[in-house]
């Protein structure tokens, strides 16, 4: 054997493949990894750190109590006692499985770690973070004019609500008063968007209950609304139509007839949904008494939207803290009683009816006038003026390249989206770009309810419970 072919000495390190270990939990003991040969390839154990659902022996009593829903609010000085947990199964009798993030019924890249005793769900932990887009950080590099193109992609099922909440926050900092027609146009668009979002939920929730017919019907009605959006804004989704200072354009000719046809078509078909689902024995068995929440639990978790209203709390920002012209239209706040999946289904079904009622009033009350504020510092000149005036051309160029400056300050504005309270916290340093923007996404907050809703139910009910939250992961991982 030559020197070049000799075996390595004991103190020399031979090439090998490293093992990437899971992040250890505090107090948990792990065996040392055995050597991994190159012929076996790389072994990787992944972990989501504190988000991970670990076996019961590696989980502290505080976390188990929190996951089990026994503790929602802790007065100062209270000591948690793990003996209070009424789930006594050992690790040998349970198993932990993953549902998602690649799963058709998690409504996006949501991962649910579920501890099961047979088919009964003992603990659940929603794990997020698979769709980070950095939209809030991106907002700091976009002007206020460009901001709508960014936030509209957070909740892609109700993009107009995202555009609206950003625009209202910017306008609050600017201190400008909006024309009446602008407010009514915005109300029309967001109520139609609420209808389309709930119709999508009716479709997917029907599919989660194994109703393929409802999936077809929901998409059929939603298509009518998206066609009107395309006619009005130029796009079916991610419109960039509602902007700071008003809207991008006025409503198209014949919009009254288009909207009336939508209302006259969707309203009787809601009765068909009622007949198809509400009285269906299997649908009721899979929804009544499933995923229960109490009003106390919903308030402690800061839940909003249909989840909160299903527990009997009549909280709707359109009524409680009116914005736009909601104090000038009549509608009812739909509430439930038992806080179960059936209540949440009934609320969304009837909220479509209430949105139709609001839209009909908007058609009757729509005033004439400007669709955007006539402030040259905020609003670009009409496109027709660009060919006639050099000043108009320069003005148009500066608005869309440099943007407009917003006075220093901070503001929080909230509106009622189809999923709950959608808020925008905005900080301005006086430049044309936000210093900081944070979106309070209702889906992010509402996902906290899943461990409570799924505890003690069957694994088959996990799909329906997740659906009843109506999460959109774009606004969870924004």
Secondary structure as the mmCIF struct_conf table of DSSP 4:
data_model
#
loop_
_struct_conf.conf_type_id
_struct_conf.id
_struct_conf.beg_label_comp_id
_struct_conf.beg_label_asym_id
_struct_conf.beg_label_seq_id
_struct_conf.end_label_comp_id
_struct_conf.end_label_asym_id
_struct_conf.end_label_seq_id
HELX_RH_3T_P HELX_RH_3T_P1 UNK A 3 UNK A 5
HELX_LH_PP_P HELX_LH_PP_P1 UNK A 6 UNK A 9
TURN_TY1_P TURN_TY1_P1 UNK A 10 UNK A 11
BEND BEND1 UNK A 12 UNK A 12
HELX_LH_PP_P HELX_LH_PP_P2 UNK A 13 UNK A 15
HELX_LH_PP_P HELX_LH_PP_P3 UNK A 17 UNK A 19
STRN STRN1 UNK A 20 UNK A 20
HELX_LH_PP_P HELX_LH_PP_P4 UNK A 21 UNK A 25
TURN_TY1_P TURN_TY1_P2 UNK A 26 UNK A 27
HELX_LH_PP_P HELX_LH_PP_P5 UNK A 31 UNK A 35
HELX_RH_3T_P HELX_RH_3T_P2 UNK A 38 UNK A 40
STRN STRN2 UNK A 44 UNK A 44
HELX_RH_3T_P HELX_RH_3T_P3 UNK A 49 UNK A 51
BEND BEND2 UNK A 52 UNK A 52
HELX_RH_3T_P HELX_RH_3T_P4 UNK A 56 UNK A 58
BEND BEND3 UNK A 59 UNK A 59
HELX_RH_AL_P HELX_RH_AL_P1 UNK A 61 UNK A 68
TURN_TY1_P TURN_TY1_P3 UNK A 69 UNK A 69
BEND BEND4 UNK A 70 UNK A 70
BEND BEND5 UNK A 72 UNK A 72
TURN_TY1_P TURN_TY1_P4 UNK A 76 UNK A 77
HELX_RH_3T_P HELX_RH_3T_P5 UNK A 82 UNK A 84
BEND BEND6 UNK A 86 UNK A 86
HELX_RH_3T_P HELX_RH_3T_P6 UNK A 91 UNK A 93
STRN STRN3 UNK A 95 UNK A 99
BEND BEND7 UNK A 101 UNK A 102
TURN_TY1_P TURN_TY1_P5 UNK A 104 UNK A 105
BEND BEND8 UNK A 106 UNK A 109
STRN STRN4 UNK A 111 UNK A 117
TURN_TY1_P TURN_TY1_P6 UNK A 118 UNK A 119
STRN STRN5 UNK A 120 UNK A 127
BEND BEND9 UNK A 130 UNK A 131
HELX_RH_AL_P HELX_RH_AL_P2 UNK A 135 UNK A 139
TURN_TY1_P TURN_TY1_P7 UNK A 140 UNK A 141
BEND BEND10 UNK A 142 UNK A 142
STRN STRN6 UNK A 143 UNK A 143
TURN_TY1_P TURN_TY1_P8 UNK A 144 UNK A 146
HELX_RH_AL_P HELX_RH_AL_P3 UNK A 147 UNK A 151
TURN_TY1_P TURN_TY1_P9 UNK A 152 UNK A 154
BEND BEND11 UNK A 155 UNK A 155
TURN_TY1_P TURN_TY1_P10 UNK A 156 UNK A 157
BEND BEND12 UNK A 158 UNK A 158
HELX_RH_AL_P HELX_RH_AL_P4 UNK A 159 UNK A 174
TURN_TY1_P TURN_TY1_P11 UNK A 175 UNK A 175
HELX_LH_PP_P HELX_LH_PP_P6 UNK A 176 UNK A 179
HELX_RH_AL_P HELX_RH_AL_P5 UNK A 180 UNK A 208
TURN_TY1_P TURN_TY1_P12 UNK A 209 UNK A 210
HELX_RH_AL_P HELX_RH_AL_P6 UNK A 212 UNK A 233
BEND BEND13 UNK A 234 UNK A 234
BEND BEND14 UNK A 236 UNK A 238
STRN STRN7 UNK A 242 UNK A 243
TURN_TY1_P TURN_TY1_P13 UNK A 244 UNK A 245
STRN STRN8 UNK A 246 UNK A 247
BEND BEND15 UNK A 248 UNK A 249
HELX_LH_PP_P HELX_LH_PP_P7 UNK A 250 UNK A 252
TURN_TY1_P TURN_TY1_P14 UNK A 253 UNK A 254
HELX_RH_AL_P HELX_RH_AL_P7 UNK A 255 UNK A 273
HELX_RH_PI_P HELX_RH_PI_P1 UNK A 274 UNK A 278
TURN_TY1_P TURN_TY1_P15 UNK A 279 UNK A 279
HELX_RH_AL_P HELX_RH_AL_P8 UNK A 281 UNK A 287
TURN_TY1_P TURN_TY1_P16 UNK A 288 UNK A 289
BEND BEND16 UNK A 290 UNK A 291
HELX_RH_AL_P HELX_RH_AL_P9 UNK A 295 UNK A 300
TURN_TY1_P TURN_TY1_P17 UNK A 301 UNK A 302
TURN_TY1_P TURN_TY1_P18 UNK A 305 UNK A 305
HELX_RH_AL_P HELX_RH_AL_P10 UNK A 306 UNK A 309
TURN_TY1_P TURN_TY1_P19 UNK A 310 UNK A 312
HELX_RH_AL_P HELX_RH_AL_P11 UNK A 317 UNK A 320
BEND BEND17 UNK A 321 UNK A 321
TURN_TY1_P TURN_TY1_P20 UNK A 324 UNK A 325
HELX_RH_3T_P HELX_RH_3T_P7 UNK A 326 UNK A 328
BEND BEND18 UNK A 329 UNK A 329
BEND BEND19 UNK A 337 UNK A 338
BEND BEND20 UNK A 340 UNK A 340
HELX_RH_AL_P HELX_RH_AL_P12 UNK A 341 UNK A 365
HELX_LH_PP_P HELX_LH_PP_P8 UNK A 366 UNK A 368
BEND BEND21 UNK A 369 UNK A 369
BEND BEND22 UNK A 371 UNK A 371
STRN STRN9 UNK A 372 UNK A 372
TURN_TY1_P TURN_TY1_P21 UNK A 376 UNK A 378
BEND BEND23 UNK A 379 UNK A 379
HELX_LH_PP_P HELX_LH_PP_P9 UNK A 380 UNK A 382
HELX_RH_AL_P HELX_RH_AL_P13 UNK A 383 UNK A 386
TURN_TY1_P TURN_TY1_P22 UNK A 387 UNK A 388
HELX_RH_AL_P HELX_RH_AL_P14 UNK A 390 UNK A 401
TURN_TY1_P TURN_TY1_P23 UNK A 402 UNK A 402
BEND BEND24 UNK A 408 UNK A 408
STRN STRN10 UNK A 409 UNK A 417
TURN_TY1_P TURN_TY1_P24 UNK A 418 UNK A 419
STRN STRN11 UNK A 420 UNK A 428
BEND BEND25 UNK A 430 UNK A 432
STRN STRN12 UNK A 433 UNK A 433
STRN STRN13 UNK A 434 UNK A 440
HELX_RH_AL_P HELX_RH_AL_P15 UNK A 442 UNK A 446
HELX_RH_3T_P HELX_RH_3T_P8 UNK A 447 UNK A 449
HELX_RH_AL_P HELX_RH_AL_P16 UNK A 450 UNK A 454
TURN_TY1_P TURN_TY1_P25 UNK A 455 UNK A 456
BEND BEND26 UNK A 457 UNK A 457
STRN STRN14 UNK A 458 UNK A 458
HELX_RH_AL_P HELX_RH_AL_P17 UNK A 459 UNK A 469
TURN_TY1_P TURN_TY1_P26 UNK A 470 UNK A 470
HELX_RH_AL_P HELX_RH_AL_P18 UNK A 473 UNK A 476
#
